[in-house]
Amino acid sequence: MEYYSLYTILAGGSVLFALIGLFFVIKIWIRWNALDVDIIKARVFLNKKFIERNWLYVFLAGASLTSHQLIKFLTSENYITSFWLSQLSYIAEFLVLVFLVMLSYEWYMVLRIRK
């Protein structure tokens, strides 16, 4: 049985999530150009839950990126050296992508064609 490191798993997952996110962004962009701006405003700004989730995903992505950058800085300056801390940095970096894909999915769901 082959052993995969956490970094390998997260790197592979990042590629998968990046492709999923790209799919959602392309679909959003195509749909955005086909919709009336007033319909977009109504779907977005009249839905308080949608706005709260958007801010949550943006906050979590920012907090994850900040954590990743802080850990990278601390380890690059040799303030802290820990295997587990570097693993946590990889996880935080992966979470940034996850939260951004979740954000794009929320937008995709709001702008999708309803039949």
C-alpha angles and dihedrals in degrees: 000000000000120000120224121198122230089248092056092049093048092045091052091045090050091056090049093047091046090055092047090048091049089053092053093045093051091048090048092049093050092046093043091059092049097050129081112249091233091057090051091049092050094048094046109034098038091055108079093181091055092052092047092051090048092053090045093053092046091049094047092047090050093046091049092049091048091050092049093049093046092051091047090051094048093048095043091054090045093239089129129017116187134140091216092051091055089049089051088052090055090049092049090050090051092048091057089062093044093053092047091051090049089052092051090048090055090053091046091054093049094049099039120117112264117210 
